[in-house]
Amino acid sequence: MVTDKPHARPRQATMAAGLIMVGSVFVVLLAFQQMSTLGSIEAQEAAADLISEPPGDGLGLRVDDVQMIMRVMSLIAGACGAAAAILGYQVLQRSKSARVALSFIAPVLFLAGLSAAGFVSALVAAAVAMLWLQPTRDWYAGRVPVAVIPAVPTPIYASSTPATPSYPMMATAQSPTPPGAPGRPGRVAAACIVTITSSAITLTGLAITLIYMASERSTYVDFVDDALADQELPEGVTVEMMADVLVGFVVVMMVWSLIAIVLGALTMRGSNAARITLLVSAAMSGFLSLLGILGVFPLVITAASVATIVLLVSGDANAWFRARANRP
């Protein structure tokens, strides 16, 4: 039986959401902790032991290669953990978009977190899987579990016109549709304005950077060469190749900024799916900016990311998006 208003959130869903949020926070912290130790004597010794014994000795890796792989995995795990923590809160709001997003993030989080937070990342992945099991699956679909549906009463005396029994759950199913959504909360508008403005600023800075890279190619390559002077590049990798990688990174960040602007506009119009995606984007950009990966205006990106997340999940924002989703 499907109802317009779902039954109470099952304990399994609450427990899964709690495990996702708490576990994801620990994944982020452990990713930070591992990245802070990379380059230390202990980390180099551990990497040397890994490539000196089977099966690592057959991979053809060096200590620096192992360190780079662990750094990338820590970055991915931390970014996915930050996004999963936000999505875990949305699970409590019965957000189907959050459950789908978590289902895509969980495998990546599990694999990337093996080096930094193996058990914790596995726990988060298992909690995400719980969201697709009963009774949580029925709760998401708005179905009343079989054990909750009242039995049909059997009339004691036969009658040519038997009385129609009254069922509380049927009354719920036939209740009037919710009224139209109220006016857009100020915090939602503020979050969208912050997102669009900060993304536009970032996009402008990246565009200027890309123009410089293209117009002053030789000067830019010399700059990269100087920056990598103290680092040993992997075999077969040249400074020119690293310069091209950075150009590609800038292009990806520009596309990301454009997507964030579009998400901000769609969220302003009341799209809950856009809000969920924007929360994931803000969590990931905030994490990366804290690490200095997003070199253009990192403090602006961090502040904008935190503000967007807080504004979109607090106050009357959730109620407004739920009301719009329930409109006929």
C-alpha positions in Angstrom: 0.0 0.0 0.0 1.4 3.4 -1.1 0.6 6.5 0.9 1.2 10.1 0.2 2.7 10.5 3.7 5.2 7.8 4.5 5.2 6.0 7.8 7.7 6.7 10.5 11.3 6.3 9.5 12.5 2.8 10.4 15.3 2.3 12.9 17.4 0.7 10.2 17.3 3.8 8.1 18.3 6.0 11.0 21.1 3.7 11.9 22.4 3.6 8.3 22.3 7.3 8.0 24.2 7.7 11.3 26.8 5.2 10.3 27.3 7.0 6.9 27.6 10.5 8.5 29.9 9.4 11.4 32.0 7.0 9.3 32.4 9.6 6.5 33.7 12.2 8.9 36.3 9.6 10.2 37.3 8.9 6.6 38.0 12.6 6.0 40.0 12.8 9.2 42.0 9.7 8.4 42.6 10.9 4.8 44.0 14.1 6.3 46.1 12.2 8.7 47.6 9.9 6.0 48.4 12.8 3.7 50.3 14.6 6.5 52.5 11.6 7.0 53.4 11.0 3.3 57.0 11.9 2.7 58.1 10.9 6.2 60.7 8.3 6.9 58.1 5.9 8.2 56.0 6.3 5.1 58.9 5.8 2.8 60.0 2.7 4.6 56.5 1.3 4.4 56.4 2.0 0.7 59.8 0.4 0.2 58.6 -2.8 2.0 55.5 -2.9 -0.2 57.4 -2.9 -3.4 60.1 -5.3 -2.2 57.7 -8.2 -1.5 55.2 -10.0 -3.6 52.9 -9.0 -5.2 54.3 -5.4 -5.1 57.7 -6.3 -6.4 56.2 -7.2 -9.8 54.5 -3.9 -10.3 57.6 -2.0 -11.3 56.9 0.9 -8.9 59.3 3.1 -7.0 58.9 4.6 -3.6 57.8 8.0 -5.1 55.2 6.2 -7.3 53.7 4.5 -4.2 53.6 7.8 -2.4 51.9 9.5 -5.3 49.3 6.8 -5.6 48.6 7.0 -1.8 48.2 10.7 -2.0 45.7 10.5 -4.9 43.7 7.8 -3.1 43.7 9.9 0.1 42.4 12.9 -1.9 39.6 10.8 -3.5 38.7 9.2 -0.2 38.5 12.5 1.6 36.5 14.2 -1.1 34.0 11.2 -1.3 33.9 11.2 2.5 33.0 14.9 2.7 30.2 14.3 0.1 28.9 11.2 1.8 28.6 13.0 5.2 26.3 15.6 3.6 24.3 12.9 1.7 23.9 10.9 4.9 22.0 13.8 6.5 19.8 13.9 3.4 19.0 10.3 3.9 17.2 11.2 7.1 15.0 13.5 5.0 14.0 10.5 2.7 15.9 12.0 -0.2 15.9 9.5 -3.1 18.5 11.5 -4.9 20.9 11.2 -1.9 20.4 7.5 -1.8 21.3 7.2 -5.5 24.3 9.5 -5.2 25.6 7.5 -2.2 25.2 4.3 -4.2 27.6 5.7 -6.8 30.0 7.2 -4.2 30.2 4.1 -1.9 32.3 1.9 -4.2 34.8 4.7 -4.9 35.0 5.6 -1.3 35.6 1.9 -0.3 38.4 1.4 -2.9 40.1 4.8 -2.3 39.8 4.4 1.4 41.5 1.1 1.6 44.9 2.7 2.2 43.8 5.3 4.8 40.6 4.0 6.4 40.0 0.5 5.3 37.6 -0.7 8.0 35.8 2.7 8.2 35.3 3.0 4.5 34.0 -0.6 4.4 31.5 0.3 7.2 30.2 3.3 5.2 29.8 1.2 2.1 27.9 -1.4 4.1 25.6 1.3 5.6 24.8 2.5 2.1 23.8 -1.0 1.1 21.4 -1.1 4.0 19.4 1.7 2.4 18.3 -0.7 -0.3 17.1 -3.4 2.1 13.8 -3.8 3.9 12.1 -2.0 5.6 14.1 1.0 4.4 13.3 0.3 0.8 9.5 0.4 1.6 10.0 3.6 3.5 11.7 5.3 0.5 8.9 4.0 -1.8 6.2 5.3 0.6 4.8 1.7 1.1 3.5 0.5 4.4 5.3 -2.7 5.5 3.1 -5.8 5.5 3.3 -6.1 9.2 1.9 -2.5 9.7 -1.1 -2.9 7.4 -4.2 -3.6 9.5 -6.1 -6.8 8.8 -9.4 -6.5 7.0 -12.2 -7.1 9.6 -14.5 -10.0 8.9 -18.2 -9.1 9.4 -19.9 -11.3 12.0 -23.3 -11.2 10.3 -23.9 -11.5 6.6 -25.7 -8.6 5.0 -26.8 -7.6 1.6 -25.1 -4.3 1.9 -22.1 -4.8 4.2 -20.7 -1.8 5.8 -17.5 -0.5 4.4 -14.8 -0.8 7.1 -12.7 2.3 7.9 -9.0 2.0 7.8 -6.6 4.6 9.2 -4.0 3.9 6.5 -6.7 4.3 3.8 -7.6 7.7 5.2 -4.0 8.7 5.0 -3.8 7.6 1.4 -6.9 9.5 0.5 -5.9 12.7 2.3 -5.9 15.9 0.3 -2.8 16.7 -1.6 -0.4 19.1 0.1 -1.0 22.8 -0.6 1.4 24.6 -2.9 4.9 25.3 -1.7 5.4 28.5 0.3 7.7 31.3 -0.8 11.4 30.6 -1.3 13.3 30.9 2.1 15.9 33.6 2.2 18.6 31.1 3.1 18.0 29.1 -0.1 18.3 32.3 -2.2 21.4 33.3 -0.2 23.0 29.8 -0.8 22.3 30.0 -4.5 23.7 33.6 -4.8 26.8 32.6 -2.9 27.3 29.6 -5.2 26.7 31.5 -8.5 28.9 34.4 -7.4 31.8 32.4 -6.1 31.7 30.0 -9.1 31.7 33.0 -11.5 34.7 34.5 -9.7 36.5 31.2 -9.8 35.6 30.7 -13.5 36.9 34.2 -14.3 40.2 33.5 -12.5 40.6 30.1 -14.2 39.9 31.7 -17.6 42.6 34.3 -17.1 45.0 31.5 -16.0 44.2 29.5 -19.1 44.7 32.5 -21.4 48.1 33.0 -19.8 49.1 29.3 -20.2 48.2 29.5 -23.9 49.6 32.9 -24.8 52.9 32.6 -22.7 53.6 28.9 -23.3 57.4 29.1 -22.9 57.2 31.2 -19.8 54.6 28.9 -18.3 56.6 25.8 -19.0 59.7 27.4 -17.4 57.5 28.2 -14.3 56.5 24.5 -14.1 60.1 23.5 -14.5 61.2 25.7 -11.7 58.3 24.4 -9.5 59.3 20.8 -10.1 63.0 21.4 -9.8 63.3 19.6 -6.4 61.1 16.6 -7.5 62.1 13.6 -9.5 59.6 13.0 -12.3 58.6 9.4 -13.1 60.4 7.8 -16.0 59.1 8.9 -19.3 57.3 12.0 -17.9 58.6 15.4 -19.1 58.0 18.9 -17.9 56.0 19.6 -21.0 53.7 16.7 -20.1 53.2 18.0 -16.6 52.4 21.5 -18.0 49.7 19.9 -20.2 48.3 18.0 -17.2 47.9 21.3 -15.4 46.2 22.8 -18.4 43.8 19.9 -18.4 43.2 20.4 -14.7 42.3 24.1 -15.2 39.8 23.1 -18.0 38.2 20.5 -15.7 37.8 23.1 -12.9 36.2 25.6 -15.4 33.7 23.0 -16.4 33.0 22.3 -12.7 32.5 26.0 -12.1 30.0 26.2 -14.9 28.1 23.1 -13.6 28.0 24.7 -10.1 26.4 27.9 -11.6 23.8 25.8 -13.4 23.1 23.9 -10.2 22.7 27.1 -8.3 20.1 28.4 -10.8 18.2 25.1 -10.7 18.3 25.0 -6.9 16.9 28.6 -6.8 13.9 27.3 -8.8 13.3 24.5 -6.2 14.9 21.4 -7.7 15.8 19.1 -4.9 17.9 16.9 -7.2 20.0 20.0 -8.0 20.2 20.9 -4.3 21.6 17.4 -3.5 24.1 17.6 -6.3 25.1 21.1 -5.3 25.7 19.9 -1.7 28.0 17.1 -3.0 29.8 19.6 -5.2 30.2 22.0 -2.3 31.5 19.3 0.1 34.1 18.1 -2.4 35.3 21.6 -3.4 35.5 22.6 0.2 37.7 19.5 1.0 39.9 20.1 -2.0 40.3 23.8 -1.3 41.4 23.1 2.3 44.2 20.9 0.9 45.2 23.7 -1.5 44.4 21.6 -4.6 42.1 24.4 -5.9 44.8 27.0 -6.3 42.5 29.8 -7.4 41.1 31.8 -4.5 41.2 28.8 -2.1 39.8 30.7 0.9 36.9 32.0 -1.2 36.0 28.5 -2.3 36.2 27.1 1.2 34.1 29.8 2.7 31.5 29.6 -0.1 31.3 25.8 0.2 30.7 25.9 3.9 28.1 28.7 3.6 26.3 26.8 0.8 26.1 23.6 2.8 24.9 25.3 6.0 22.3 27.4 4.3 20.8 24.5 2.2 20.4 22.0 5.1 19.3 24.3 7.9 16.2 26.2 9.0 13.2 26.1 6.7 15.1 25.0 3.6 14.3 21.3 3.9 10.6 22.0 4.5 10.4 24.2 1.4 12.0 21.6 -0.9 9.7 18.9 0.6 6.7 21.0 0.0 7.7 21.6 -3.6 8.3 17.9 -4.2 4.8 17.1 -2.8 3.0 19.6 -5.0 0.5 18.1 -7.5 
